[in-house]
Structure formats: structure tokens, C-alpha cells
């Protein structure tokens, strides 16, 4: 029971809870709280019949609400009915009012149509007015922009690019920002960079045309600049010489007058040319339009690309510099090639100097100095190479003058040119070499045209002409009457004149080198020394060695060199006069003509001796001795007599040379004596060698006798004094060795020779044992051969045997003497 009661109590409790749940669910549904899924799920999730019970609760709730509504309607029904009744009463009035209102509205609408039309017209006009005002305001903003843009286009058309850039800058910074909302402004903004690039391209094209133009006109610019520098220098130099009235007064009178007249003419011409061209002085700016480079520089500077432009300009100019510095391969052939080369270089640097001074930053002094140093090194290398090909001294001199003008011109523009003047000293050495070659040909022509005979002068006028060319003084010759002969030949004054001309030619190169008079004097003396010691000396040596120069010509050459040697002091005075430097100066060099002409004389004397000896050898070679003859012919050999006659006639020519001067007489006499002594000694030596010739195996006594006759003729010639001035028997001593040797064999005085050998009083002191032994052996062989051929054996056999025994004994003794001499040695 208890359990059953508990069970009923729990079921009752559950029922009460379920009712509470359904009521809550209904309350939530009535409150319209969404979503309802959770509420409905709590209803359907409990018991299987929960849905039905819930629906029952829901229906009960609905019936409750219906009863409440019905009560409320019943409560307000009378009021509603009253309200409807009153509304029906008002309906008629409302209809009348509606009609009235409609009529009023119609009349009002009819009356307002015209007002509305006028109002709309007013509104439209106001809108137009506002729009016009707005347009005017906008146009007032846009018109300046359009005007500036039109101005920009006009500036572009007339190529005022720098002004166009300024206009662009104003458009961008001032005008376009005000109207940037319009599309045409955007188009302008997009076009401005394109216009800038177009301006850059056009200006760069103009710059390229400018660079090409100055490349073509560089030679003209340089030629004009060099001409102006040369005119200025000529004017200054001429004026300085004119002021220095004592300049060159110590020079030769004739040349002094010529120089003074030349100075006056030159100065007058200089003043006239200066007056004529005073208004025609041209500059680089007159010859070339520099506006493209200015314009391009300004444009790139405005665009902020100034550094790019500077780099481009310098790069292109460096390329042009390399092209300008590259010479033509044939430049060294003509002076015009050098002139064009220098003109182009001067024109290039004149342009750079102009750009340096009229622009800021495009080129700098550092840049131009660097470019000039590069160019200078190249120029020096080119000039060294091409000047080495020049063989014409006139061309080298013109090249020097061009270099001087070139250096002076660029120095006037502030470029250092010391290295160019150093180069001129190198070229000066080459110039001297070309002069020496030229004068070598002149000397050869003079020597070839000379007749090597004294200069004849028929009257006083001819004599003055000669001494005006050559400083000759001879008081004894002056006392003689005309016609007379000067001791030197025609080549002497000609050589002297050419040496002076050489000095003048050398002086031409030394001028304008910015060197002192002392240095120029020293250079002239060194050049003249080279001419004398090398060129003239070589020509004299070659002349002396020529086969067609005979003994008479050689003697005349000796006389000529003596006069040229004496003229060296006058050449020194000549150099001092033209340089205005006293010879007493400590550093003044001397001329070496003394040694040059002495060497030439010695060579001529040696050639005389050699030619005489050669002629003697020619006669000796035709000698035809019969070394086996039994007896002599009783007279001297024909070849020897011819030789003596030749020597006699030759020395007579030496003796009869014109010797108006005691010094000349002494000189020619000394040469003749030395030649005669040399000839006799050579003849004696040649005859001795003929006897001792190793190919000659035997000699008969008859041949010895014939040879003795020939030597006697030689001794007679020596004693006949063929050349005056020998003392005693000096000349005969040349044959003493032969005479003692032949006497020894002719007398057969061997006992005396052997007994007195080695004594100072010996009769055969000049006979050498080896010489005597050689000749004795040849004679011994001849005697033996002669004995074998002799048919009278009985009569001469015993005498021959005794003589042969004597010879054998003498041979042994001579050999012992020779051996003793060799052991002693």
C-alpha cells in the first residue's frame, strides 16, 4: 500500500510537472520568442502521447483567448456602433468638401501653370547663368595654361629650346596644378616629358653637328691663330731690332748694310700689314658658331643632366683629339702636311680654351691640362718619327719654324710648351745632319770642279773679287805686278764661302729658340766644328784617295789646306760678330780646323809618298834581269833609267811650283825633300828585296855586276840633288846598304868583312850577316851551275874548286855569325 501510494504520488508529481512544462512552452510561444525549436523539442522529447496532451493544452489556451476577445468586443460594441453612425452623418459634408477642394485645386492648378512655366524658365536661366559663370571661371583658369602651351609650341617651332624648357617649368609648377582635373591637362602633362626628350635629342643633334663642324674647321681656326701669333711675334722682333741700332755693326760691312735695309723694309711692311689687318682680327667665335654648345649645356643643366652632357662632350672631344693627333703617313714629304697637322691641333685647343672661359664647368683647367699633356706626348712622338724621314734641310728648317709658331701660339693660350723646345734641340741635331749631308755634296762638287792650279788674277778688280770672298793677305804678293797668281786654287774661296753659308743656315735654326746669345754662339761653333772635322775632313780624305789625283794636285791640296787652316780664325770672328759674343768669353768654344787641315795635309803627303812608291813598284815590276849572265851589258838597265828620269821630272815639278810666300816655299820644299828621300829609300829597299827574293835561287857574278851598274845610276841620281835643300850626301845614304853589300861581292873582300865585323869602323858596317849569307848562297849556286856547263874543265877545274872551298868556309863563318846573333837576341 505504501508502495502504491508512493507510486501514485510520483505519478501525480510528474503530471504536475508536465502541466508546468506545457504552460511554459505556451508562454514562450505567446511571447513570440524565436526560435521555438528548443521549446517544441522539450515538449516532444518526453512521453509518446505528449504531443496530444500538448495540443489539448494549446486548444484550451486558444478557447480562453477567444472568450477574452469576445468579452472585449462586447464591451466596445456600442461605442463602435455610435462612431459608425456619426461617420455616416459626416459623409455628406465630406463629399461636399471634397468637391470644393477639388474645384479649388483645379482653379489653383490652372492659375499656377503660367507661374510654373515662368519659374522653370527662371530656374533654367539661373542654371545657365551659373554654368556660364562656372565656365568663365574655369576658362579664366585654363586660358593661361593654353596660352603657355601655345607659347611652348611656338618656342619649339622657332627652336628656342631653352625658353621652351622654362615655359614647361612654369606650366608644371604654376599653371597645370590649377586645372589638373581636366583631361586636356592630363594630355599636356603626358606630353611634357616627351617634349623634354625631343628637346634633348634635338639639342644633342645640334651638338653633334657642332662637333663635326669644329672638326672640319679646326685647321682654319688654328691657321688663323698661328698667323696672328706669327704676325705679333714678327712685329715685336722687328721693333726690337729696329730699336737696337747697334745690332750687328761688327759684322761684315756688306752684310750689315743688307741686314739693316732688310730690317727697315720688314718693319715698314709689318706696320703696313698691321694697319691693313687691324680691323680683321678674327677669333674662334668669329669662325665658329658656339651657340649649339651653349644651348645644349643650358638645356641639360635645366633638365638636371648637366653631368651627363659634360661627360659626353669630353668623351667626344677626346675622340676628336685622337683623330687630330693622328698624322697622315705622307706628312713628312711636304711642309703643307706639317702645317695642316699643327693647324688642326691649334684649332682644337683654341676651341677648348674658348669653351673653358665662356662656360662654367663644361671643361676645366685640369681637364684641358690633362688633354694637352696627352696630346703633347703624342705630338712629340709623331714629330720624332716623321722628322727622322726628312732629308731636306730646308724642309727641316720650315718644320722648325712651324714648331716655334705652334709653340708660341699655344703658349699664348696658357699651355706649357717647354717640351716642344726641348724637342727642337733634338730636331736641331737632325737638321745639322741634313746640312752636313748637303754640304758634303757641295764640297764634293767644288773639289771635282777645281783644276788644282793657282788662281790667276789679271788685274786689281779680279784680285779684289777674290779677297772679298776669302781673307787672303800676302804683302810680298801685293808688291808684284799684274798678272799674277794666288797660291791657292779656286776651291779655297769657294769652300770658305760655303762654310760661312753653313753657319748662316745653322743660325737660322738657332733663332727663335728662346736661347741666349752665348748658347747660340756655342751651338754654331759646335756645328761648324762638325762640318770641319767630319764632313770637310771626310771629303778631303776621299779627294786625296781618288786615283785621278796626281802628285801635282796633291801638292796643291796641301797648299789649299794651309790657307783654309789660316782662315779658321776669321771664321771664329765671323761667328762672334753674328752672335755678338766676344771670343774672350770663358765658355766660348774654339774651331778645330787646325787639326782637320793638318790631318788632311798629312794624308796628302802620305798619298804623295805612296803614289811615288807605287810608281817605283811599277818600274821595278818591268825589270827583266838575266840572273845567269856571265858578263854585264856595260850600261844600266833601261827600266831603271826610265825610273830615274820619271823621278827627276817629278821633283822638278815640285821645285817649280809658285812659291810667292816663304812659308809656302818652305812647305813645298819640305814635302819635295821628304818625297825624294822616301822614293830613294823605297827604291833601295825594292832593289834589295829583288836580290834577296826567295824565288831567286841563283845569281851569277855577271848579274851582280849589272845590278851594280844600276845602283851606281841610283847613286848618281841621289848626288845630283834632284831636290834642293839636302845637306851633303844625305840622299845617297838611302843606298848605302846596297852599296856596301855590292862592294863586298864585287871586291870579294870576305876576309876584311869577317875580320872587322861588329866594329864601328868596319868598311861593311851596313851589311847584315844574314843578308850576306843569303846572297852568297845564291852566288855559290850560280857558280856551281856555271862550272858544270863549262867545257874547259882542265884549265878551270882547280880554280873553281878553290873558290868553292873558300865560299864554303865563308858560308860556315857567316852562319855562325847569324846563329850567334839569334842566340844573343
Steps between C-alpha positions, in 0.01 A plus 500: 500500500776723590673421171179560311445829674858606422446403142186703476669790662787490246257473210308792634822693534599418145165611374530826677848553355381425150219750530757750614720420199212543256402826659854628469509391138179680430624809677812498282287453185276789601802718565615447134850425607677333213624253429246250643698189418629448853152554651326260264782247541445502881128425440554213256794339669313375817208256462369342185157666548650829601403650168136431547494635850689807388246559225225469753667761718545717192131471404396587858721810486351604168144465638599720795628771268189480282277556809713803595471647153129447499466675833709794371292530185186489694629777720591739209219411253270789591773758465587360159143514384474863616819589319372347175175687530679831547730421211205440272362838599831674405517319165285747314698798626819322408377452146419872467838591645667267259327661207595844621859397562518341157360811338733724695794278408399511133474876500827527688670269255371698206617820660854356585578357156634834372688559824647154478604560140663833589657345807647215295629759249654696784652183641637405158644847453647493846659162424638633172627809672666289765646273234626797299654649809662169578625466141641851505675432827641175366596660173676774689699224666556304178579783261843580655583130480397488136686821426814365666468175311452689176805706588688177565406366157607824337834491683551143385425600141752785505757277682510708818546188703642656812198739520272205430645317800437803717141510370460132583627566848239776548224277363585218735554705812251784461227448242424130461438432873204746487320304227634155554144353510449553126590238248686736269727582793578134542585485131729800543661345805561181303646696206743713700752216566483413132573859410792504739645188338442654160684814609784287636523307176487813287758679713723192496464485123602866483795426724608215272475733203704755694768241581514396138522863396788587728678183392482622142589859587777424751772546240361840400467609862854382573638660184346833596629477857851406384502778244404755764766370740761511225406855398518615860836334550638640173387847596657474848825357366531757223426783739760372744762477224414848379547641847833323535679707236839357589390144433742331263727806448808282544394270218639520150415839349312372199283260696441765767353738243285225356369406843426863588309554178314174553408607853365833374300335223368232735400753765325716241319201357404387849349836587314507168363149547406584858307806380330300227391217721434692818126470446519141371618322815291187519435282799369149536153641570513689170575183308272255681148537644524381861130549572415128464736406782374785721141406428558131558685572824218719629236247396672211671566713805131592523405135458738401777724302262790743494749234610384265224551775244846586636610138488365459146666821379836412651483145367426619147770764513752243618409288199543801275833575666623151414389549140668840480821364648514218245718628213488403137758245395644741242512800733882511497515548123384863488482793736129531426445165668663628820317834476161331473587268788599790727203712392255226593657457843510874569140533383395220733657657808393853410142372501554328835652816646201701377257247652699513823463875534140547386339206681507391860580140568470358148878483479745580776862603504588159641321335211671715235842451664447124506388505136797718402752276676357199319509688170850634563642152553335383179617807306859453612493132404350583159753776432789280605385230260414714200787745534741207485381443142592855392819514296452856371644764736264765361203282594644440847551876541141570396387230743697674776335833417159335508575340837611837639183672377295205624662518845474879523133488402404242759720666762294814442194298600665383823622155396853396612728441200846447652509142375451624145808721525691204643386303196633777277848431635463139390376611160789747487746211513315340212496832317875520541530148361299594192709814461817295527373263230406791275831676553683175446354496148590868454858435606526204265370709211750775581791255514395332178472833316837628625799493263746493793713778364573843648235766441607741227404866543546731205422832669413675822127445458536123476733504797244691711227258400709211628599660831138611556409132505803376691714675765836478323790723594851484352706822502761352263233400249347847524832648386496295182349641186206357315438244368594275786385181665364437845648190665170322568268351241142605426350256751641687802280815483205286398548272800534804727177651363315172545619471860358847567176404327486195722536723805215718371286192440576370848423844647156496335405198704640646822285810474170518691599216733484724807871449563764751600760633259767302682313176447441582133869582459593170657259310274638669189856416594413138570319470166791661317743266674295205379508642148877540510605190690255257345353616171780709352762268643328198347469674163868591509599147592285357218641757258853411591430129449351543152710334225490795259658735755863526404806614684463862383138506617601355834759773549235761416262337750768536766530871419123538500459340842765734638299805390175351629667436832611862520145612418354326808571803719293712260215249529516535878478878465211457259306290754573748777372787289169343407435385858645815661700283741864588568757224448651578838192352666599213726253249358560582132595187307779503243501371144690179437602583143866495596505127565265431207720665242817366656363149472406570139851623425652196661268279299592686179869468579454132572310464172787670317749260652277204428439599137874547446564162654228343288654650188841370605345155552353516150850561355652230717240252379614544138862431596629201303840393633686202360623365827721242324687740268874451492579871447314826541374707206728786594207742545217540745168325444241681293222476757720665760595787274131558426425495873773753572379728223147479643621590848710785367210651308261454791724678745561778248120561503511523879789744477333728244167542691417871556629591845427867548503455872798383702276271701365343182852455365614336821193279506527385137877459537453287810241285325733459197795406720296250698356354180844474341649334806203264523530411131874428527452289811217308339706446184795376706275267699334369184838428335621325814183289510557411134841360586373314806182367339446142615387395154837607359722193561826596331682812382806525283778749555412653166152575632661649812704729280192605301309563821795708621477720193135567577577591860775733377237686295282526810793646690570745223135608510519551875822701473358721224279676760161442330340699779692791649553522870674172584820533696805309375441142393184462707302373203774256394479333839171347386707260283783435750377152591497396133836664429685323783338168414590526130856623581545195720415268210672701230831523688448156660637647820371234739807499718460869579127461563548210737795658675337840552148371571343667801739797499376853458776573246419199287496566128188281466319615811155510325525142371299259709648144529167340413468722190858421394442129564180492289663676205822295530307174486324616182835599348647165609222312321554710191869428499438126536256495212737705291787253570292205392418665168860607431674272246859602585519280809869456511595864511242627752417200711765564764419874533133426533563245765710746702239773468222265602696393803549865591128564457417199715731627771348850485150351508582308813638811668200707396264236635686501829459879512129472420455230765690709750274795428186292544627353829591845622157624405 
